[in-house]
Amino acid sequence: MSLSAAVLSAAGSSPSPSPSPTAPAVPSLREAQESATNAAGWVEENWSTWLAIGLRVLLIVVIAVVLRAVVRRAITKLIDRMNRRTGTAGSTALSGLLVNAERRRQRSEAIGSVLRSVASFLILGTAALMVLGTFQINLAPLLASAGVAGVAIGFGARNLVTDFLSGVFMILEDQYGVGDSIDAGVASGEVIEVGLRVTKLRGDNGEIWYVRNGEVKRIGNLSQGWSTAGVDVTVRSDEDLEKVRETIAGVGERMSKEEPWNEMLWGPIEVLGLDSVLLDSMVVRVSAKTMPGKSLTVERELRWRIKRAFDSAGIQIVGGPEVPGQPAGTPDPTAGMAAPSAYASTVSPQSVAASPITPPSTSK
């Protein structure tokens, strides 16, 4: 055997090298073809289900969005129509005062905001649950968890919920508005902002009060309807009542014809009569119906005019200076003397109680 033949024989009989254990197994063409066929078959079997689910979700979303837009627009138009009806309901000064523009605007904005928020929450929440149901998701645990979470939030934020609900009912019932002077119990002043949770008041000294709506137990609105100006005139008991009545009536008649009191007075100034009669004085009650918030101004001006009219007519007010020409009464000589003391008499109960106790005598 030659050398070359031996070499060739050794090369042919040597074992082939084994593949590396870390090299990935390359799938054959047949296996790849089978995998593609299976995937295509699965897609072909389920594409109709996917398409139905997608169309259903799209339909739910479109209906929810359209319904939300329609409801919000309807609420806005309803609020605007209510404002127009309120503005044209009456032409008197009282109706115009009760429904001023700023008050209507804030009230309508608050009501519209609440209604739109509630409508959006209901519509979008229902649509979200319907979408989850389309994907065959069990909603029972979700609804149970939401209920438990709602109860926990309600207990934790009960003050916030109380404030919010109180604010909603205050606005819906139109208990007060911007520009009204109210007495809320915890604070009083002019309303400068009405919110669903907090009402902002401007006090008499310029301070700003933030009052939680849930803390308000009573509301006294001093700007709705009208106010009453009441003045008590105290005169001597020997004055002529008819003269007093005529003088006050003349003052009221002249005041009701002058600017700007003719706008502040919503009724005639009336002498109601005697409020009380004492030994040395009489109290005459004078009353008038005024514009809301103007009663104190009218009272001050009415006192001023009545005092000047009484001075001109010679009618003396109790506590005032003596009228010239009128004789002064005889002074009481005992007016400057102090009252006698109870201890001046030795038999008075006070003196007996204050005297020392005599010890009893002891017999031997």
Disulfide bonds with the S-S distance in Angstrom:
none
